[in-house]
Amino acid sequence: AKKIYEVAKDGVWDADGIGLFQSSLSELIIRKPTIFFEILTTKPDREVTGFWHFVFDGSGKYDLQNKEKFEIIYKKINSIDKKQGRLLKEEFERMYI
């Protein structure tokens, strides 16, 4: 998870391999949110928002799958830690609302 974080923290969406990486990353966050929470709490807020930006980057404003993915991940992260949940929500809203 630490290596994945380092790739994703300031990553930029692109088609093909990056999109597959992003999709796998989202699934891993959904299955094991605690692992990522442990990493995120040790990082500065700017890096954390860069990570969340990468996780949700590349979708259109009205992409329902992306919104669904956000809601699932947000519930899991916010239930573990309100600050991390807030950072995630603020970045997602900045990108898509």
Buried (B, 14 or more C-beta within 10 A) or exposed (E): BEEBBEEBBEBEBEEEEBEEBBEEBBEBBEEEBEBBBEBBEEBEBEBBBBBBBBBBBBBEEEBEEBBEBBEBBBEBBBEBBEEBBBBBBEBBEEBBE
